[in-house]
């Protein structure tokens, strides 16, 4: 069994089996409660509404990147520390395409294609050779990738601030006292749309089924003809695409610079853990929650100054994890070694 | 004493005379490190890469000016040999590079090094080695106030708290009922600015309705800007580095906040940044800041700007497009380099390190063609702030606009 799993590219020799589903009733009820609270608050206070919308737009970006982390975690069982830098590099690719004269959305689409290829290539060239050694080996490779990508981007494009054309224009809509930036709404829409498309891919296509199988039961999947290694590579490709979306959606507010995704990655980690590291839905909801939570505490909690905002966010995260160690949507796993 | 003894005495006497003569001769010609009869070696650390690399046009302009001076006779016949090292704005890299400049490059002076933290990381070492650390490119007031403890260190530009004080006084005089909302970077840089503003506002500091800080790790400024908006602020004061300043202006427009006045600090008031902010939707018209260098766009007929243009064309053509767009860092580099050449010319026929410091501590000239017209470089034994004047400037013309000066030169900016 051991050699078979190894030969077939199985990630681990453990057997995973779902014991409980992620979305338990209390969690769903709590989320509905939070949603009601946000709607009521938004209807009664314009600043509350505005902070919430801005938080959702920011949170959608956290969610996209968190989802990328989750995809790779499911496939390779490591956190990809280079995820943010990869997203940043892909944003530079998009920038370069617009410099060469492509329209924004054409460059956007082409960037996603390039991201997919780059993601697959990274898995095949640098991850696969160390994949079966140990988790630590893969983690070290991703840290190396982080440094390598950062260096390459700075070498090619320099570290000074660069600007892309605003993809959604600079229009601001006013609904009563609340101002909604078209850009925030656009970011929210694009991020959520990419997540939904990915969800459809996983749930309703044969490829998605094969990928889920390869991630969950590599040995069994390969026995029924799934090319496990390719599925893992495609997983990296899709994660890279999601990262590119997150990067391109970050650019209008943070602009282009090599460090642009580092703070985002930090919050994406938090979002992924909050959602339960293995749950795509959890990652997205975790991202939205972190985004809104940061904005509302900054507005209404007097002592949540900029020094304390991050610690407070992580303290809440810690409490959630103490109550529900697997995250909001995580599944408990039993491993038989 | 026999014949033999006499000869010995003569020889001994001659030897003593000769050795004294040699000693005297070498005393007369003993030069400080980095100085020869034909050259003066200087060097500095700059962020050519990394997050602050937008400042890399400063050393490029300085180098161009030194090349120009060298081709026109140098400093009393000596050519300036300027070594530019890249510390990426990382103090841990600045330290070994400063040691390299002193011990292996053997520079006469460390000149123009950029950044507060890199400056603070190296001033102990350089002062202990008695190596001049002159004209640091940062507006923190440490250099101006600490000349007794750190006699080998000097700054150049106006200091940040003084600039903020000037904004406070301006608000008191022109908008006494302003409801002020402040956004500041949560570190020594931003806090020093904020403290200066409160001093300048005096009793009117109660007009500050909200002060929001941000960390450089904040992924967005929306929360802070919305908070300022919700507290009813109508006057927006930003004490930030360039990127967050652009973000703040863009975000204010995005959340539909239109304060009646916006003030940003000089460091972020480079024309290139305002153009970028405007292109991303910020309302830049009416934004107020200060300047102490001539503008390469609106003051193109000034002799200094013309000279800078011709020097760039000949010695640093890569700077031409930024210069044409009004990159204030280029004029900064010229103004600073001019000051060093001026000080070297006044540091004795054969400049010494002590002579250079003495010259920088007794500046008194209005001849710098690259600073804002009318600004005088002035220092004394008790005053180590070379530039203490600034011009208030206001933006007009939106996404294709520019700064225009208004009012009189501010004085005593410190």
Interface residues (C-beta under 8 A of the other chain):
Chain A: X47 X50 X51 X54 X55 X58 X61 X154 X158 X159 X160 X161 X163 X166 X169 X170 X172 X174 X179 X181 X183 X184 X250 X252 X253 X254 X255 X257 X258 X259 X262 X263 X264 X266 X267 X294 X295 X298 X299 X305 X306 X307 X309 X310
Chain B: X49 X50 X51 X53 X54 X56 X186 X212 X213 X214 X215 X217 X218 X219 X220 X222 X223 X224 X226 X227 X229 X230 X242 X243 X246 X247 X250 X251 X253 X254 X255 X256 X257 X276 X279 X280 X281
